[in-house]
Amino acid sequence: MLNALQVVTIVIVGVMVGVEFSVPVFSNPILNALPGDNGLRARTHGARVGGAVMPFWYITSLVLVGIWAGAEWHHDGTGLVVTAGALLIVSVLLSVLVLVPINNRVKAWTTDSRPADWTEQLRRWDRWHYLRVAVIVAAFTFLAAALV
């Protein structure tokens, strides 16, 4: 049963990391290169979709890591799992305190109602998102290391 929990946790966290990694590396550069306001429209839609899905994904990942840590509390590798959990907590705090407020503004924008500093707000979100990606990649790495 513990092996199944570990596999499910690794897969869920790993796919989340892949999705979040793809945003700054692939999606946003493509969207930013679209002509006219198409990139802005796509990013506002992405803010709505991501804002609806990602909270559940982050919380599910954190809960699974917590269950994993509790299930093998006295085994080798538990410190790595706990460290991964702590990093996921940091990513959630970073999201709630910095990224979500920006995202909530972005998802309400239209081409007619965007603020004058909209590009700077998008760049700020991108910079913070890079940090979040680094944190969740580290968490994923600790989880993978806990298996060996």
Secondary structure, 3 states (H helix, E strand, C coil): CHHHHHHHHHHHHHHHHHHHHHHHHHHHHHHHCCCCCHHHHHHHHHHHHHHHHHHHHHHHHHHHHHHHHHHCCCCCCHHHHHHHHHHHHHHHHHHHHHHHHHHHHHCCCCCCCCCCCHHHHHHHHHHHHHHHHHHHHHHHHHHHHHCC
